[in-house]
Amino acid sequence: MDPVGQVLAALADPTRRQILERVRGRPLSVGDIAKTVSVSRPAVSQHLRVLQEAGLLRCHKNGRQNFYGIDLGGLTALRSYIEGFWDDVLGAFQAAAVQEAERKKRH
């Protein structure tokens, strides 16, 4: 799967979006993340793996604990993808404005 597809697939799950929001402010341990979501700790670990593989989280160890924080790689890929559509939106807006101006000239 392409990088943007991985990011979109990862973000399709509400629990993964919730985890991403939790670590937005600062990296958290797996235990701290597990306390904030309504799934089992093994499920949290699986969600963390999906988010990490999609480039949305990065893990660092401190002693025996793993801490997860935001990885901007996946978000950057997603933003670039979405911004590609923005050019289409602006082009359509410009075409509509030109068409409206021409319509007003005729009347």
C-alpha positions as CSV (number, residue, x, y, z in Angstrom):
1,M,0.0,0.0,0.0
2,D,1.2,3.5,-0.8
3,P,2.2,5.8,2.1
4,V,-1.0,8.0,1.8
5,G,-3.1,4.9,1.7
6,Q,-1.5,3.6,4.8
7,V,-2.2,6.9,6.6
8,L,-5.8,7.0,5.5
9,A,-6.3,3.4,6.5
10,A,-4.8,4.0,9.9
11,L,-6.9,7.1,10.5
12,A,-10.1,5.3,9.4
13,D,-10.3,3.7,12.9
14,P,-11.7,6.0,15.6
15,T,-9.5,4.4,18.3
16,R,-6.4,5.1,16.4
17,R,-7.5,8.7,15.9
18,Q,-8.1,8.9,19.6
19,I,-4.6,7.6,20.3
20,L,-3.1,10.1,17.9
21,E,-4.9,12.9,19.7
22,R,-3.7,11.7,23.1
23,V,0.0,11.8,22.1
24,R,-0.4,15.1,20.2
25,G,0.8,17.2,23.2
26,R,3.6,14.9,24.4
27,P,4.8,11.4,24.1
28,L,3.1,8.9,26.3
29,S,3.9,5.4,27.6
30,V,1.8,2.5,26.3
31,G,0.3,2.2,29.8
32,D,-0.7,5.9,29.9
33,I,-2.3,5.5,26.4
34,A,-4.1,2.4,27.4
35,K,-5.7,4.2,30.3
36,T,-7.3,6.7,28.0
37,V,-9.0,4.4,25.5
38,S,-11.7,1.7,25.9
39,V,-9.8,-1.2,24.3
40,S,-7.5,-3.8,25.9
41,R,-3.8,-3.2,26.3
42,P,-2.9,-5.8,23.6
43,A,-5.3,-4.0,21.2
44,V,-3.6,-0.7,22.1
45,S,-0.3,-2.2,21.1
46,Q,-1.7,-3.4,17.8
47,H,-3.1,0.1,17.1
48,L,0.2,1.7,18.0
49,R,1.9,-0.7,15.5
50,V,-0.5,0.3,12.7
51,L,0.0,4.0,13.5
52,Q,3.8,3.6,13.6
53,E,3.9,1.7,10.3
54,A,1.8,4.5,8.7
55,G,4.4,7.0,9.8
56,L,2.1,8.7,12.2
57,L,3.8,7.7,15.5
58,R,7.4,7.2,16.5
59,C,8.5,5.1,19.5
60,H,11.5,5.7,21.8
61,K,12.5,3.6,24.8
62,N,13.3,5.0,28.2
63,G,14.4,2.1,30.4
64,R,11.8,-0.6,30.0
65,Q,9.0,1.7,28.8
66,N,8.1,2.6,25.3
67,F,6.9,6.1,24.7
68,Y,5.0,7.1,21.6
69,G,4.8,10.5,20.1
70,I,3.8,12.2,16.8
71,D,5.8,11.4,13.7
72,L,5.2,14.2,11.2
73,G,6.2,11.9,8.2
74,G,2.8,10.4,7.7
75,L,1.0,13.7,8.3
76,T,3.2,15.5,5.8
77,A,2.4,12.9,3.1
78,L,-1.3,13.2,3.8
79,R,-1.1,17.0,3.7
80,S,0.7,17.0,0.4
81,Y,-1.9,14.6,-1.0
82,I,-4.8,16.9,0.1
83,E,-3.1,20.0,-1.0
84,G,-3.0,18.5,-4.5
85,F,-6.8,18.7,-4.5
86,W,-6.6,22.3,-3.4
87,D,-5.2,23.4,-6.7
88,D,-8.2,21.8,-8.4
89,V,-10.5,23.6,-6.0
90,L,-8.9,27.0,-6.8
91,G,-8.9,26.3,-10.5
92,A,-12.6,25.5,-10.4
93,F,-13.3,28.6,-8.3
94,Q,-11.4,30.7,-10.9
95,A,-13.3,29.2,-13.8
96,A,-16.6,29.9,-12.0
97,A,-15.6,33.5,-11.4
98,V,-14.6,34.0,-15.0
99,Q,-17.9,32.4,-16.2
100,E,-19.9,34.6,-13.8
101,A,-18.1,37.8,-15.0
102,E,-18.7,36.9,-18.7
103,R,-22.4,36.2,-17.9
104,K,-22.7,39.7,-16.2
105,K,-21.1,41.3,-19.3
106,R,-23.7,39.8,-21.6
107,H,-26.6,41.1,-19.5
